[in-house]
Amino acid sequence: MIEPIWVNEADALRTHDFVLTLNGGAPGVRDHNLLLSALARPRQHFAYATSPAIIDMAAALAAGEINEQQYAQFLRDTTTPSTPAQSPPPGA
């Protein structure tokens, strides 16, 4: 497999800033090392997996972004408990 074009730190921060301009929130990074760790996950998968697939590397990046919560305001305002869908009463 040809080595992919990786998401770098500057791109990740620019994307985060863009999302904040659309939705609001606290700017900045809570822990810079967590950001670097999340960005390194797909590279590690590429280097050590026996047959790396692009979808697996994308999943590794997403998992790193979600699990490590490196941004100052990440999950606090972007995830809210969803209300279960209401089923219509029988016969309605």
CNS distance restraints for C-alpha pairs under 8 A (distance, minus, plus):
assign (resid   1 and name CA) (resid  52 and name CA) 7.77 0.50 0.50
assign (resid   3 and name CA) (resid  46 and name CA) 7.90 0.50 0.50
assign (resid   6 and name CA) (resid  43 and name CA) 7.82 0.50 0.50
assign (resid   7 and name CA) (resid  11 and name CA) 6.30 0.50 0.50
assign (resid   7 and name CA) (resid  12 and name CA) 6.69 0.50 0.50
assign (resid   7 and name CA) (resid  39 and name CA) 6.95 0.50 0.50
assign (resid   8 and name CA) (resid  12 and name CA) 6.30 0.50 0.50
assign (resid   8 and name CA) (resid  39 and name CA) 7.06 0.50 0.50
assign (resid   9 and name CA) (resid  13 and name CA) 6.20 0.50 0.50
assign (resid   9 and name CA) (resid  35 and name CA) 7.70 0.50 0.50
assign (resid   9 and name CA) (resid  36 and name CA) 7.16 0.50 0.50
assign (resid   9 and name CA) (resid  39 and name CA) 7.37 0.50 0.50
assign (resid  10 and name CA) (resid  14 and name CA) 6.09 0.50 0.50
assign (resid  11 and name CA) (resid  15 and name CA) 6.05 0.50 0.50
assign (resid  12 and name CA) (resid  16 and name CA) 6.16 0.50 0.50
assign (resid  13 and name CA) (resid  17 and name CA) 6.13 0.50 0.50
assign (resid  14 and name CA) (resid  18 and name CA) 6.13 0.50 0.50
assign (resid  15 and name CA) (resid  19 and name CA) 6.24 0.50 0.50
assign (resid  16 and name CA) (resid  20 and name CA) 6.25 0.50 0.50
assign (resid  17 and name CA) (resid  21 and name CA) 6.32 0.50 0.50
assign (resid  17 and name CA) (resid  27 and name CA) 6.93 0.50 0.50
assign (resid  18 and name CA) (resid  22 and name CA) 6.51 0.50 0.50
assign (resid  19 and name CA) (resid  23 and name CA) 6.08 0.50 0.50
assign (resid  19 and name CA) (resid  24 and name CA) 7.63 0.50 0.50
assign (resid  20 and name CA) (resid  24 and name CA) 4.58 0.50 0.50
assign (resid  20 and name CA) (resid  25 and name CA) 5.64 0.50 0.50
assign (resid  20 and name CA) (resid  26 and name CA) 7.59 0.50 0.50
assign (resid  20 and name CA) (resid  27 and name CA) 7.13 0.50 0.50
assign (resid  25 and name CA) (resid  73 and name CA) 6.25 0.50 0.50
assign (resid  25 and name CA) (resid  77 and name CA) 7.79 0.50 0.50
assign (resid  26 and name CA) (resid  72 and name CA) 6.05 0.50 0.50
assign (resid  26 and name CA) (resid  73 and name CA) 5.34 0.50 0.50
assign (resid  27 and name CA) (resid  71 and name CA) 7.82 0.50 0.50
assign (resid  27 and name CA) (resid  72 and name CA) 6.37 0.50 0.50
assign (resid  27 and name CA) (resid  73 and name CA) 7.17 0.50 0.50
assign (resid  28 and name CA) (resid  71 and name CA) 6.22 0.50 0.50
assign (resid  28 and name CA) (resid  72 and name CA) 5.55 0.50 0.50
assign (resid  29 and name CA) (resid  35 and name CA) 7.87 0.50 0.50
assign (resid  29 and name CA) (resid  70 and name CA) 5.94 0.50 0.50
assign (resid  29 and name CA) (resid  71 and name CA) 4.27 0.50 0.50
assign (resid  29 and name CA) (resid  72 and name CA) 5.04 0.50 0.50
assign (resid  30 and name CA) (resid  70 and name CA) 5.27 0.50 0.50
assign (resid  30 and name CA) (resid  71 and name CA) 4.99 0.50 0.50
assign (resid  30 and name CA) (resid  72 and name CA) 4.49 0.50 0.50
assign (resid  31 and name CA) (resid  35 and name CA) 6.78 0.50 0.50
assign (resid  31 and name CA) (resid  70 and name CA) 5.20 0.50 0.50
assign (resid  31 and name CA) (resid  71 and name CA) 7.03 0.50 0.50
assign (resid  32 and name CA) (resid  36 and name CA) 6.46 0.50 0.50
assign (resid  32 and name CA) (resid  70 and name CA) 6.89 0.50 0.50
assign (resid  33 and name CA) (resid  37 and name CA) 6.06 0.50 0.50
assign (resid  34 and name CA) (resid  38 and name CA) 6.14 0.50 0.50
assign (resid  34 and name CA) (resid  68 and name CA) 6.10 0.50 0.50
assign (resid  34 and name CA) (resid  69 and name CA) 7.62 0.50 0.50
assign (resid  34 and name CA) (resid  70 and name CA) 5.35 0.50 0.50
assign (resid  35 and name CA) (resid  39 and name CA) 6.27 0.50 0.50
assign (resid  35 and name CA) (resid  65 and name CA) 7.44 0.50 0.50
assign (resid  35 and name CA) (resid  68 and name CA) 7.73 0.50 0.50
assign (resid  35 and name CA) (resid  70 and name CA) 5.52 0.50 0.50
assign (resid  35 and name CA) (resid  71 and name CA) 7.79 0.50 0.50
assign (resid  36 and name CA) (resid  40 and name CA) 6.16 0.50 0.50
assign (resid  37 and name CA) (resid  41 and name CA) 6.54 0.50 0.50
assign (resid  37 and name CA) (resid  64 and name CA) 7.38 0.50 0.50
assign (resid  38 and name CA) (resid  61 and name CA) 6.08 0.50 0.50
assign (resid  38 and name CA) (resid  63 and name CA) 7.83 0.50 0.50
assign (resid  38 and name CA) (resid  64 and name CA) 4.24 0.50 0.50
assign (resid  38 and name CA) (resid  65 and name CA) 5.68 0.50 0.50
assign (resid  38 and name CA) (resid  68 and name CA) 7.15 0.50 0.50
assign (resid  39 and name CA) (resid  43 and name CA) 7.73 0.50 0.50
assign (resid  39 and name CA) (resid  61 and name CA) 6.24 0.50 0.50
assign (resid  39 and name CA) (resid  64 and name CA) 7.30 0.50 0.50
assign (resid  39 and name CA) (resid  65 and name CA) 7.98 0.50 0.50
assign (resid  40 and name CA) (resid  44 and name CA) 6.22 0.50 0.50
assign (resid  40 and name CA) (resid  61 and name CA) 7.93 0.50 0.50
assign (resid  41 and name CA) (resid  45 and name CA) 6.30 0.50 0.50
assign (resid  41 and name CA) (resid  57 and name CA) 7.64 0.50 0.50
assign (resid  41 and name CA) (resid  60 and name CA) 5.74 0.50 0.50
assign (resid  41 and name CA) (resid  61 and name CA) 5.99 0.50 0.50
assign (resid  41 and name CA) (resid  64 and name CA) 6.83 0.50 0.50
assign (resid  42 and name CA) (resid  46 and name CA) 6.12 0.50 0.50
assign (resid  42 and name CA) (resid  56 and name CA) 7.86 0.50 0.50
assign (resid  42 and name CA) (resid  57 and name CA) 4.50 0.50 0.50
assign (resid  42 and name CA) (resid  58 and name CA) 6.83 0.50 0.50
assign (resid  42 and name CA) (resid  60 and name CA) 5.40 0.50 0.50
assign (resid  42 and name CA) (resid  61 and name CA) 5.68 0.50 0.50
assign (resid  43 and name CA) (resid  47 and name CA) 6.15 0.50 0.50
assign (resid  43 and name CA) (resid  57 and name CA) 7.59 0.50 0.50
assign (resid  44 and name CA) (resid  48 and name CA) 6.09 0.50 0.50
assign (resid  45 and name CA) (resid  49 and name CA) 5.35 0.50 0.50
assign (resid  45 and name CA) (resid  52 and name CA) 6.70 0.50 0.50
assign (resid  45 and name CA) (resid  56 and name CA) 7.94 0.50 0.50
assign (resid  45 and name CA) (resid  57 and name CA) 6.40 0.50 0.50
assign (resid  45 and name CA) (resid  60 and name CA) 7.67 0.50 0.50
assign (resid  46 and name CA) (resid  52 and name CA) 5.45 0.50 0.50
assign (resid  46 and name CA) (resid  57 and name CA) 7.07 0.50 0.50
assign (resid  52 and name CA) (resid  56 and name CA) 6.90 0.50 0.50
assign (resid  52 and name CA) (resid  57 and name CA) 7.33 0.50 0.50
assign (resid  53 and name CA) (resid  57 and name CA) 6.52 0.50 0.50
assign (resid  54 and name CA) (resid  58 and name CA) 6.18 0.50 0.50
assign (resid  55 and name CA) (resid  59 and name CA) 6.11 0.50 0.50
assign (resid  56 and name CA) (resid  60 and name CA) 6.15 0.50 0.50
assign (resid  57 and name CA) (resid  61 and name CA) 6.29 0.50 0.50
assign (resid  58 and name CA) (resid  62 and name CA) 6.20 0.50 0.50
assign (resid  59 and name CA) (resid  63 and name CA) 5.97 0.50 0.50
assign (resid  60 and name CA) (resid  64 and name CA) 6.13 0.50 0.50
assign (resid  61 and name CA) (resid  65 and name CA) 6.21 0.50 0.50
assign (resid  62 and name CA) (resid  66 and name CA) 6.11 0.50 0.50
assign (resid  63 and name CA) (resid  67 and name CA) 5.73 0.50 0.50
assign (resid  64 and name CA) (resid  68 and name CA) 5.74 0.50 0.50
assign (resid  65 and name CA) (resid  69 and name CA) 6.20 0.50 0.50
assign (resid  65 and name CA) (resid  70 and name CA) 7.28 0.50 0.50
assign (resid  66 and name CA) (resid  75 and name CA) 7.97 0.50 0.50
assign (resid  69 and name CA) (resid  74 and name CA) 6.09 0.50 0.50
assign (resid  69 and name CA) (resid  75 and name CA) 7.14 0.50 0.50
assign (resid  70 and name CA) (resid  74 and name CA) 7.53 0.50 0.50
assign (resid  73 and name CA) (resid  77 and name CA) 7.22 0.50 0.50
assign (resid  74 and name CA) (resid  78 and name CA) 6.56 0.50 0.50
assign (resid  75 and name CA) (resid  79 and name CA) 5.61 0.50 0.50
assign (resid  88 and name CA) (resid  92 and name CA) 6.28 0.50 0.50
